[in-house]
Amino acid sequence: MAYTSIVRPELKFASVAWDSYTKNNITQIEAVQLRTAGFALNCYDRYTTSVSGLIKQLGWDSLENKRTANRLNVFYKIVNNQIAIQLPNDLQ
């Protein structure tokens, strides 16, 4: 509950404007979720625990997928005038 109400919104904030494309940055962002999964299930043994198994057990999607869905959602809202955004003159 702490992850979905505190951590994930912070990671989602501004993901539409800044969506990392380098493998290193994506790995660092995903590591936040991986560490949080261990915390959420009180499982800290990094050598014998499958972190991807923890993520599946919790039913969490990858943050990369969430950023993509969020970006597409905002783009849809912009195209369909459902969000107030000022476009530059050359894009109007």
Gaussian input, Z-matrix of N, CA and C with variables (Angstrom, degrees):
# hf/3-21g

backbone

0 1
 N
 C     1     B1
 C     2     B2     1     A1
 N     3     B3     2     A2     1     D1
 C     4     B4     3     A3     2     D2
 C     5     B5     4     A4     3     D3
 N     6     B6     5     A5     4     D4
 C     7     B7     6     A6     5     D5
 C     8     B8     7     A7     6     D6
 N     9     B9     8     A8     7     D7
 C    10    B10     9     A9     8     D8
 C    11    B11    10    A10     9     D9
 N    12    B12    11    A11    10    D10
 C    13    B13    12    A12    11    D11
 C    14    B14    13    A13    12    D12
 N    15    B15    14    A14    13    D13
 C    16    B16    15    A15    14    D14
 C    17    B17    16    A16    15    D15
 N    18    B18    17    A17    16    D16
 C    19    B19    18    A18    17    D17
 C    20    B20    19    A19    18    D18
 N    21    B21    20    A20    19    D19
 C    22    B22    21    A21    20    D20
 C    23    B23    22    A22    21    D21
 N    24    B24    23    A23    22    D22
 C    25    B25    24    A24    23    D23
 C    26    B26    25    A25    24    D24
 N    27    B27    26    A26    25    D25
 C    28    B28    27    A27    26    D26
 C    29    B29    28    A28    27    D27
 N    30    B30    29    A29    28    D28
 C    31    B31    30    A30    29    D29
 C    32    B32    31    A31    30    D30
 N    33    B33    32    A32    31    D31
 C    34    B34    33    A33    32    D32
 C    35    B35    34    A34    33    D33
 N    36    B36    35    A35    34    D34
 C    37    B37    36    A36    35    D35
 C    38    B38    37    A37    36    D36
 N    39    B39    38    A38    37    D37
 C    40    B40    39    A39    38    D38
 C    41    B41    40    A40    39    D39
 N    42    B42    41    A41    40    D40
 C    43    B43    42    A42    41    D41
 C    44    B44    43    A43    42    D42
 N    45    B45    44    A44    43    D43
 C    46    B46    45    A45    44    D44
 C    47    B47    46    A46    45    D45
 N    48    B48    47    A47    46    D46
 C    49    B49    48    A48    47    D47
 C    50    B50    49    A49    48    D48
 N    51    B51    50    A50    49    D49
 C    52    B52    51    A51    50    D50
 C    53    B53    52    A52    51    D51
 N    54    B54    53    A53    52    D52
 C    55    B55    54    A54    53    D53
 C    56    B56    55    A55    54    D54
 N    57    B57    56    A56    55    D55
 C    58    B58    57    A57    56    D56
 C    59    B59    58    A58    57    D57
 N    60    B60    59    A59    58    D58
 C    61    B61    60    A60    59    D59
 C    62    B62    61    A61    60    D60
 N    63    B63    62    A62    61    D61
 C    64    B64    63    A63    62    D62
 C    65    B65    64    A64    63    D63
 N    66    B66    65    A65    64    D64
 C    67    B67    66    A66    65    D65
 C    68    B68    67    A67    66    D66
 N    69    B69    68    A68    67    D67
 C    70    B70    69    A69    68    D68
 C    71    B71    70    A70    69    D69
 N    72    B72    71    A71    70    D70
 C    73    B73    72    A72    71    D71
 C    74    B74    73    A73    72    D72
 N    75    B75    74    A74    73    D73
 C    76    B76    75    A75    74    D74
 C    77    B77    76    A76    75    D75
 N    78    B78    77    A77    76    D76
 C    79    B79    78    A78    77    D77
 C    80    B80    79    A79    78    D78
 N    81    B81    80    A80    79    D79
 C    82    B82    81    A81    80    D80
 C    83    B83    82    A82    81    D81
 N    84    B84    83    A83    82    D82
 C    85    B85    84    A84    83    D83
 C    86    B86    85    A85    84    D84
 N    87    B87    86    A86    85    D85
 C    88    B88    87    A87    86    D86
 C    89    B89    88    A88    87    D87
 N    90    B90    89    A89    88    D88
 C    91    B91    90    A90    89    D89
 C    92    B92    91    A91    90    D90
 N    93    B93    92    A92    91    D91
 C    94    B94    93    A93    92    D92
 C    95    B95    94    A94    93    D93
 N    96    B96    95    A95    94    D94
 C    97    B97    96    A96    95    D95
 C    98    B98    97    A97    96    D96
 N    99    B99    98    A98    97    D97
 C   100   B100    99    A99    98    D98
 C   101   B101   100   A100    99    D99
 N   102   B102   101   A101   100   D100
 C   103   B103   102   A102   101   D101
 C   104   B104   103   A103   102   D102
 N   105   B105   104   A104   103   D103
 C   106   B106   105   A105   104   D104
 C   107   B107   106   A106   105   D105
 N   108   B108   107   A107   106   D106
 C   109   B109   108   A108   107   D107
 C   110   B110   109   A109   108   D108
 N   111   B111   110   A110   109   D109
 C   112   B112   111   A111   110   D110
 C   113   B113   112   A112   111   D111
 N   114   B114   113   A113   112   D112
 C   115   B115   114   A114   113   D113
 C   116   B116   115   A115   114   D114
 N   117   B117   116   A116   115   D115
 C   118   B118   117   A117   116   D116
 C   119   B119   118   A118   117   D117
 N   120   B120   119   A119   118   D118
 C   121   B121   120   A120   119   D119
 C   122   B122   121   A121   120   D120
 N   123   B123   122   A122   121   D121
 C   124   B124   123   A123   122   D122
 C   125   B125   124   A124   123   D123
 N   126   B126   125   A125   124   D124
 C   127   B127   126   A126   125   D125
 C   128   B128   127   A127   126   D126
 N   129   B129   128   A128   127   D127
 C   130   B130   129   A129   128   D128
 C   131   B131   130   A130   129   D129
 N   132   B132   131   A131   130   D130
 C   133   B133   132   A132   131   D131
 C   134   B134   133   A133   132   D132
 N   135   B135   134   A134   133   D133
 C   136   B136   135   A135   134   D134
 C   137   B137   136   A136   135   D135
 N   138   B138   137   A137   136   D136
 C   139   B139   138   A138   137   D137
 C   140   B140   139   A139   138   D138
 N   141   B141   140   A140   139   D139
 C   142   B142   141   A141   140   D140
 C   143   B143   142   A142   141   D141
 N   144   B144   143   A143   142   D142
 C   145   B145   144   A144   143   D143
 C   146   B146   145   A145   144   D144
 N   147   B147   146   A146   145   D145
 C   148   B148   147   A147   146   D146
 C   149   B149   148   A148   147   D147
 N   150   B150   149   A149   148   D148
 C   151   B151   150   A150   149   D149
 C   152   B152   151   A151   150   D150
 N   153   B153   152   A152   151   D151
 C   154   B154   153   A153   152   D152
 C   155   B155   154   A154   153   D153
 N   156   B156   155   A155   154   D154
 C   157   B157   156   A156   155   D155
 C   158   B158   157   A157   156   D156
 N   159   B159   158   A158   157   D157
 C   160   B160   159   A159   158   D158
 C   161   B161   160   A160   159   D159
 N   162   B162   161   A161   160   D160
 C   163   B163   162   A162   161   D161
 C   164   B164   163   A163   162   D162
 N   165   B165   164   A164   163   D163
 C   166   B166   165   A165   164   D164
 C   167   B167   166   A166   165   D165
 N   168   B168   167   A167   166   D166
 C   169   B169   168   A168   167   D167
 C   170   B170   169   A169   168   D168
 N   171   B171   170   A170   169   D169
 C   172   B172   171   A171   170   D170
 C   173   B173   172   A172   171   D171
 N   174   B174   173   A173   172   D172
 C   175   B175   174   A174   173   D173
 C   176   B176   175   A175   174   D174
 N   177   B177   176   A176   175   D175
 C   178   B178   177   A177   176   D176
 C   179   B179   178   A178   177   D177
 N   180   B180   179   A179   178   D178
 C   181   B181   180   A180   179   D179
 C   182   B182   181   A181   180   D180
 N   183   B183   182   A182   181   D181
 C   184   B184   183   A183   182   D182
 C   185   B185   184   A184   183   D183
 N   186   B186   185   A185   184   D184
 C   187   B187   186   A186   185   D185
 C   188   B188   187   A187   186   D186
 N   189   B189   188   A188   187   D187
 C   190   B190   189   A189   188   D188
 C   191   B191   190   A190   189   D189
 N   192   B192   191   A191   190   D190
 C   193   B193   192   A192   191   D191
 C   194   B194   193   A193   192   D192
 N   195   B195   194   A194   193   D193
 C   196   B196   195   A195   194   D194
 C   197   B197   196   A196   195   D195
 N   198   B198   197   A197   196   D196
 C   199   B199   198   A198   197   D197
 C   200   B200   199   A199   198   D198
 N   201   B201   200   A200   199   D199
 C   202   B202   201   A201   200   D200
 C   203   B203   202   A202   201   D201
 N   204   B204   203   A203   202   D202
 C   205   B205   204   A204   203   D203
 C   206   B206   205   A205   204   D204
 N   207   B207   206   A206   205   D205
 C   208   B208   207   A207   206   D206
 C   209   B209   208   A208   207   D207
 N   210   B210   209   A209   208   D208
 C   211   B211   210   A210   209   D209
 C   212   B212   211   A211   210   D210
 N   213   B213   212   A212   211   D211
 C   214   B214   213   A213   212   D212
 C   215   B215   214   A214   213   D213
 N   216   B216   215   A215   214   D214
 C   217   B217   216   A216   215   D215
 C   218   B218   217   A217   216   D216
 N   219   B219   218   A218   217   D217
 C   220   B220   219   A219   218   D218
 C   221   B221   220   A220   219   D219
 N   222   B222   221   A221   220   D220
 C   223   B223   222   A222   221   D221
 C   224   B224   223   A223   222   D222
 N   225   B225   224   A224   223   D223
 C   226   B226   225   A225   224   D224
 C   227   B227   226   A226   225   D225
 N   228   B228   227   A227   226   D226
 C   229   B229   228   A228   227   D227
 C   230   B230   229   A229   228   D228
 N   231   B231   230   A230   229   D229
 C   232   B232   231   A231   230   D230
 C   233   B233   232   A232   231   D231
 N   234   B234   233   A233   232   D232
 C   235   B235   234   A234   233   D233
 C   236   B236   235   A235   234   D234
 N   237   B237   236   A236   235   D235
 C   238   B238   237   A237   236   D236
 C   239   B239   238   A238   237   D237
 N   240   B240   239   A239   238   D238
 C   241   B241   240   A240   239   D239
 C   242   B242   241   A241   240   D240
 N   243   B243   242   A242   241   D241
 C   244   B244   243   A243   242   D242
 C   245   B245   244   A244   243   D243
 N   246   B246   245   A245   244   D244
 C   247   B247   246   A246   245   D245
 C   248   B248   247   A247   246   D246
 N   249   B249   248   A248   247   D247
 C   250   B250   249   A249   248   D248
 C   251   B251   250   A250   249   D249
 N   252   B252   251   A251   250   D250
 C   253   B253   252   A252   251   D251
 C   254   B254   253   A253   252   D252
 N   255   B255   254   A254   253   D253
 C   256   B256   255   A255   254   D254
 C   257   B257   256   A256   255   D255
 N   258   B258   257   A257   256   D256
 C   259   B259   258   A258   257   D257
 C   260   B260   259   A259   258   D258
 N   261   B261   260   A260   259   D259
 C   262   B262   261   A261   260   D260
 C   263   B263   262   A262   261   D261
 N   264   B264   263   A263   262   D262
 C   265   B265   264   A264   263   D263
 C   266   B266   265   A265   264   D264
 N   267   B267   266   A266   265   D265
 C   268   B268   267   A267   266   D266
 C   269   B269   268   A268   267   D267
 N   270   B270   269   A269   268   D268
 C   271   B271   270   A270   269   D269
 C   272   B272   271   A271   270   D270
 N   273   B273   272   A272   271   D271
 C   274   B274   273   A273   272   D272
 C   275   B275   274   A274   273   D273

   B1=1.4397
   B2=1.5413
   B3=1.3198
   B4=1.4641
   B5=1.5262
   B6=1.3196
   B7=1.4706
   B8=1.5189
   B9=1.3434
   B10=1.4600
   B11=1.5289
   B12=1.3297
   B13=1.4623
   B14=1.5300
   B15=1.3167
   B16=1.4692
   B17=1.5300
   B18=1.3128
   B19=1.4684
   B20=1.5284
   B21=1.3375
   B22=1.4608
   B23=1.5259
   B24=1.3409
   B25=1.4672
   B26=1.5294
   B27=1.3156
   B28=1.4626
   B29=1.5301
   B30=1.3255
   B31=1.4618
   B32=1.5269
   B33=1.3314
   B34=1.4565
   B35=1.5279
   B36=1.3183
   B37=1.4529
   B38=1.5330
   B39=1.2748
   B40=1.4710
   B41=1.5217
   B42=1.3303
   B43=1.4614
   B44=1.5151
   B45=1.3254
   B46=1.4568
   B47=1.5250
   B48=1.3260
   B49=1.4604
   B50=1.5227
   B51=1.3150
   B52=1.4614
   B53=1.5186
   B54=1.3082
   B55=1.4546
   B56=1.5169
   B57=1.2904
   B58=1.4556
   B59=1.5174
   B60=1.3093
   B61=1.4558
   B62=1.5238
   B63=1.3389
   B64=1.4525
   B65=1.5241
   B66=1.2975
   B67=1.4646
   B68=1.5284
   B69=1.3184
   B70=1.4570
   B71=1.5319
   B72=1.3381
   B73=1.4607
   B74=1.5214
   B75=1.3348
   B76=1.4641
   B77=1.5236
   B78=1.3200
   B79=1.4646
   B80=1.5226
   B81=1.3316
   B82=1.4651
   B83=1.5201
   B84=1.3285
   B85=1.4622
   B86=1.5261
   B87=1.3312
   B88=1.4693
   B89=1.5307
   B90=1.3317
   B91=1.4669
   B92=1.5221
   B93=1.3258
   B94=1.4671
   B95=1.5208
   B96=1.3300
   B97=1.4628
   B98=1.5281
   B99=1.3017
   B100=1.4636
   B101=1.5245
   B102=1.3323
   B103=1.4642
   B104=1.5241
   B105=1.3128
   B106=1.4555
   B107=1.5201
   B108=1.3255
   B109=1.4668
   B110=1.5208
   B111=1.3200
   B112=1.4583
   B113=1.5179
   B114=1.3236
   B115=1.4583
   B116=1.5259
   B117=1.3384
   B118=1.4622
   B119=1.5299
   B120=1.3281
   B121=1.4678
   B122=1.5228
   B123=1.3321
   B124=1.4624
   B125=1.5320
   B126=1.3258
   B127=1.4555
   B128=1.5309
   B129=1.3174
   B130=1.4586
   B131=1.5263
   B132=1.3223
   B133=1.4571
   B134=1.5252
   B135=1.3185
   B136=1.4595
   B137=1.5229
   B138=1.3118
   B139=1.4557
   B140=1.5280
   B141=1.3132
   B142=1.4634
   B143=1.5241
   B144=1.3099
   B145=1.4586
   B146=1.5204
   B147=1.3235
   B148=1.4567
   B149=1.5197
   B150=1.3217
   B151=1.4551
   B152=1.5227
   B153=1.3351
   B154=1.4646
   B155=1.5278
   B156=1.3343
   B157=1.4588
   B158=1.5197
   B159=1.3355
   B160=1.4623
   B161=1.5318
   B162=1.3285
   B163=1.4615
   B164=1.5333
   B165=1.3382
   B166=1.4704
   B167=1.5271
   B168=1.3215
   B169=1.4635
   B170=1.5312
   B171=1.3130
   B172=1.4570
   B173=1.5274
   B174=1.3346
   B175=1.4625
   B176=1.5142
   B177=1.3382
   B178=1.4592
   B179=1.5187
   B180=1.3147
   B181=1.4463
   B182=1.5245
   B183=1.3239
   B184=1.4606
   B185=1.5248
   B186=1.3041
   B187=1.4611
   B188=1.5225
   B189=1.3172
   B190=1.4615
   B191=1.5326
   B192=1.3308
   B193=1.4661
   B194=1.5196
   B195=1.3156
   B196=1.4609
   B197=1.5267
   B198=1.3390
   B199=1.4576
   B200=1.5230
   B201=1.3185
   B202=1.4637
   B203=1.5227
   B204=1.3266
   B205=1.4638
   B206=1.5288
   B207=1.3182
   B208=1.4561
   B209=1.5244
   B210=1.3251
   B211=1.4604
   B212=1.5343
   B213=1.3293
   B214=1.4646
   B215=1.5281
   B216=1.3228
   B217=1.4546
   B218=1.5304
   B219=1.3062
   B220=1.4649
   B221=1.5292
   B222=1.3256
   B223=1.4675
   B224=1.5312
   B225=1.3238
   B226=1.4655
   B227=1.5313
   B228=1.3238
   B229=1.4684
   B230=1.5268
   B231=1.3265
   B232=1.4643
   B233=1.5248
   B234=1.3179
   B235=1.4610
   B236=1.5287
   B237=1.3200
   B238=1.4617
   B239=1.5245
   B240=1.3328
   B241=1.4705
   B242=1.5223
   B243=1.3180
   B244=1.4612
   B245=1.5270
   B246=1.3153
   B247=1.4540
   B248=1.5285
   B249=1.2985
   B250=1.4634
   B251=1.5192
   B252=1.3268
   B253=1.4589
   B254=1.5214
   B255=1.3088
   B256=1.4525
   B257=1.5213
   B258=1.3167
   B259=1.4589
   B260=1.5245
   B261=1.3335
   B262=1.4649
   B263=1.5289
   B264=1.3174
   B265=1.4684
   B266=1.5184
   B267=1.3273
   B268=1.4685
   B269=1.5266
   B270=1.3171
   B271=1.4622
   B272=1.5300
   B273=1.3089
   B274=1.4711
   B275=1.5062
   A1=109.84
   A2=116.55
   A3=119.58
   A4=110.51
   A5=116.46
   A6=120.18
   A7=111.08
   A8=116.91
   A9=119.91
   A10=112.95
   A11=117.10
   A12=118.18
   A13=114.00
   A14=118.39
   A15=120.45
   A16=112.38
   A17=117.37
   A18=120.82
   A19=111.81
   A20=117.36
   A21=120.10
   A22=113.35
   A23=120.41
   A24=118.10
   A25=113.03
   A26=117.26
   A27=120.05
   A28=111.08
   A29=116.05
   A30=119.61
   A31=111.61
   A32=116.45
   A33=121.45
   A34=112.04
   A35=116.81
   A36=121.80
   A37=110.11
   A38=116.30
   A39=123.53
   A40=113.53
   A41=118.46
   A42=119.63
   A43=111.77
   A44=117.52
   A45=120.42
   A46=109.79
   A47=116.53
   A48=120.40
   A49=112.10
   A50=117.07
   A51=120.53
   A52=108.68
   A53=115.90
   A54=121.50
   A55=106.57
   A56=115.15
   A57=120.86
   A58=111.12
   A59=116.22
   A60=120.92
   A61=112.39
   A62=117.29
   A63=118.67
   A64=109.81
   A65=115.79
   A66=121.51
   A67=111.08
   A68=117.28
   A69=121.47
   A70=111.24
   A71=117.05
   A72=120.17
   A73=111.76
   A74=117.51
   A75=121.02
   A76=109.72
   A77=117.25
   A78=121.51
   A79=111.06
   A80=116.99
   A81=120.38
   A82=111.64
   A83=116.97
   A84=119.99
   A85=110.29
   A86=117.04
   A87=120.71
   A88=110.84
   A89=117.30
   A90=120.49
   A91=111.88
   A92=116.66
   A93=120.16
   A94=109.21
   A95=115.92
   A96=119.81
   A97=111.15
   A98=117.33
   A99=120.62
   A100=111.05
   A101=116.76
   A102=119.99
   A103=110.82
   A104=116.37
   A105=120.62
   A106=111.05
   A107=118.01
   A108=121.15
   A109=110.29
   A110=117.15
   A111=120.63
   A112=111.54
   A113=116.04
   A114=120.81
   A115=111.24
   A116=116.44
   A117=121.32
   A118=111.84
   A119=116.22
   A120=120.19
   A121=112.49
   A122=117.36
   A123=122.43
   A124=111.07
   A125=114.67
   A126=121.54
   A127=107.90
   A128=115.91
   A129=120.07
   A130=114.55
   A131=118.80
   A132=121.30
   A133=109.20
   A134=117.20
   A135=122.65
   A136=112.57
   A137=118.16
   A138=120.39
   A139=113.50
   A140=118.05
   A141=119.94
   A142=113.29
   A143=117.80
   A144=121.26
   A145=110.16
   A146=115.75
   A147=121.50
   A148=108.24
   A149=115.57
   A150=119.18
   A151=110.19
   A152=117.58
   A153=119.48
   A154=110.25
   A155=117.14
   A156=120.90
   A157=111.70
   A158=116.27
   A159=120.49
   A160=110.59
   A161=115.94
   A162=121.20
   A163=109.77
   A164=116.22
   A165=120.22
   A166=110.92
   A167=116.21
   A168=120.68
   A169=110.90
   A170=116.81
   A171=121.64
   A172=112.46
   A173=116.71
   A174=120.48
   A175=113.68
   A176=116.84
   A177=121.65
   A178=110.10
   A179=116.71
   A180=123.19
   A181=107.95
   A182=117.20
   A183=118.86
   A184=109.57
   A185=116.13
   A186=120.63
   A187=110.60
   A188=117.14
   A189=120.52
   A190=110.11
   A191=117.19
   A192=120.50
   A193=111.10
   A194=117.04
   A195=120.58
   A196=111.02
   A197=117.70
   A198=120.59
   A199=111.08
   A200=117.12
   A201=121.03
   A202=110.74
   A203=116.83
   A204=121.00
   A205=110.62
   A206=117.51
   A207=121.66
   A208=111.07
   A209=116.40
   A210=120.98
   A211=110.55
   A212=117.38
   A213=121.18
   A214=111.39
   A215=116.53
   A216=121.17
   A217=110.88
   A218=117.44
   A219=121.00
   A220=110.39
   A221=117.35
   A222=120.86
   A223=110.17
   A224=117.05
   A225=121.72
   A226=110.73
   A227=116.20
   A228=120.52
   A229=111.70
   A230=117.15
   A231=120.60
   A232=109.84
   A233=117.28
   A234=121.99
   A235=111.26
   A236=117.17
   A237=121.73
   A238=113.49
   A239=116.89
   A240=123.17
   A241=113.13
   A242=116.39
   A243=121.16
   A244=112.05
   A245=115.53
   A246=120.29
   A247=107.95
   A248=116.57
   A249=120.69
   A250=109.18
   A251=115.36
   A252=120.47
   A253=108.07
   A254=115.93
   A255=121.63
   A256=108.17
   A257=117.07
   A258=121.30
   A259=109.99
   A260=117.25
   A261=120.10
   A262=109.73
   A263=117.45
   A264=121.85
   A265=113.26
   A266=117.87
   A267=119.71
   A268=112.61
   A269=118.44
   A270=121.36
   A271=112.18
   A272=117.67
   A273=120.14
   A274=111.21
   D1=-39.86
   D2=179.04
   D3=-63.49
   D4=-39.18
   D5=179.67
   D6=-62.48
   D7=-50.19
   D8=-175.54
   D9=-71.47
   D10=-23.55
   D11=-179.49
   D12=-98.65
   D13=-22.51
   D14=-176.44
   D15=-117.09
   D16=-54.53
   D17=-172.24
   D18=-73.45
   D19=-53.64
   D20=-174.89
   D21=-60.99
   D22=-41.10
   D23=176.84
   D24=-60.89
   D25=-34.46
   D26=177.67
   D27=-66.51
   D28=-38.73
   D29=178.79
   D30=-72.28
   D31=-29.36
   D32=-178.97
   D33=-78.82
   D34=-28.03
   D35=-177.22
   D36=-56.71
   D37=126.50
   D38=177.97
   D39=67.31
   D40=14.46
   D41=179.20
   D42=-68.45
   D43=-21.22
   D44=177.56
   D45=-69.82
   D46=-42.09
   D47=-179.44
   D48=-80.17
   D49=-33.65
   D50=-179.27
   D51=-126.37
   D52=104.17
   D53=176.07
   D54=-122.07
   D55=107.62
   D56=-175.44
   D57=-57.70
   D58=140.24
   D59=178.33
   D60=-117.18
   D61=-9.90
   D62=179.01
   D63=-86.51
   D64=142.87
   D65=-177.68
   D66=-58.35
   D67=-39.56
   D68=-178.85
   D69=-62.05
   D70=-46.95
   D71=-179.89
   D72=-66.77
   D73=-40.66
   D74=178.26
   D75=-62.02
   D76=-42.40
   D77=179.29
   D78=-62.12
   D79=-41.61
   D80=179.50
   D81=-65.72
   D82=-40.03
   D83=179.31
   D84=-67.88
   D85=-44.17
   D86=179.37
   D87=-64.21
   D88=-30.83
   D89=179.89
   D90=-62.25
   D91=-29.77
   D92=176.64
   D93=-61.35
   D94=-46.21
   D95=179.61
   D96=-66.25
   D97=-38.90
   D98=-179.39
   D99=-64.04
   D100=-43.40
   D101=177.71
   D102=-65.24
   D103=-37.53
   D104=179.91
   D105=-67.11
   D106=-34.75
   D107=177.93
   D108=-62.70
   D109=-42.30
   D110=176.49
   D111=-62.38
   D112=-40.32
   D113=177.70
   D114=-65.07
   D115=-44.52
   D116=-176.44
   D117=-62.95
   D118=-34.50
   D119=-179.37
   D120=-101.76
   D121=6.73
   D122=179.75
   D123=53.95
   D124=47.35
   D125=-177.85
   D126=-128.67
   D127=105.58
   D128=-173.06
   D129=-112.92
   D130=2.97
   D131=-179.03
   D132=-79.13
   D133=99.88
   D134=-174.72
   D135=-72.97
   D136=-16.42
   D137=-174.59
   D138=-92.09
   D139=-28.11
   D140=-177.48
   D141=-114.19
   D142=-1.64
   D143=-177.24
   D144=-106.36
   D145=133.60
   D146=174.42
   D147=-84.69
   D148=113.12
   D149=-178.60
   D150=-67.64
   D151=-37.66
   D152=177.35
   D153=-63.52
   D154=-32.50
   D155=175.10
   D156=-65.38
   D157=-37.56
   D158=176.98
   D159=-64.44
   D160=-42.34
   D161=179.80
   D162=-62.04
   D163=-43.38
   D164=178.33
   D165=-65.37
   D166=-41.32
   D167=179.67
   D168=-60.57
   D169=-37.76
   D170=179.34
   D171=-79.40
   D172=-16.38
   D173=-179.15
   D174=76.93
   D175=24.78
   D176=-179.31
   D177=-89.02
   D178=142.91
   D179=173.31
   D180=-90.01
   D181=160.54
   D182=179.23
   D183=-67.60
   D184=150.46
   D185=178.99
   D186=-65.59
   D187=-31.33
   D188=177.41
   D189=-62.05
   D190=-43.96
   D191=177.31
   D192=-64.85
   D193=-38.85
   D194=179.06
   D195=-65.68
   D196=-39.75
   D197=177.80
   D198=-64.46
   D199=-40.76
   D200=178.37
   D201=-62.97
   D202=-46.89
   D203=179.73
   D204=-62.67
   D205=-40.96
   D206=179.30
   D207=-64.54
   D208=-43.90
   D209=179.38
   D210=-62.21
   D211=-43.49
   D212=178.81
   D213=-66.12
   D214=-38.02
   D215=178.52
   D216=-62.33
   D217=-46.59
   D218=179.67
   D219=-66.41
   D220=-39.85
   D221=178.07
   D222=-60.93
   D223=-44.00
   D224=177.35
   D225=-58.58
   D226=-44.92
   D227=-179.57
   D228=-64.99
   D229=-36.67
   D230=178.02
   D231=-66.09
   D232=-48.02
   D233=-178.02
   D234=-62.06
   D235=-35.60
   D236=-176.97
   D237=-98.52
   D238=18.85
   D239=176.85
   D240=52.55
   D241=39.90
   D242=177.79
   D243=-103.02
   D244=2.65
   D245=-179.98
   D246=-139.74
   D247=138.79
   D248=-179.10
   D249=-83.08
   D250=111.04
   D251=178.63
   D252=-145.62
   D253=137.63
   D254=179.80
   D255=-92.95
   D256=112.76
   D257=178.18
   D258=-84.94
   D259=147.22
   D260=174.93
   D261=-60.79
   D262=154.90
   D263=-177.57
   D264=-57.43
   D265=-35.65
   D266=-177.51
   D267=-74.47
   D268=-9.62
   D269=178.48
   D270=-103.16
   D271=-5.57
   D272=-178.01
   D273=-85.68

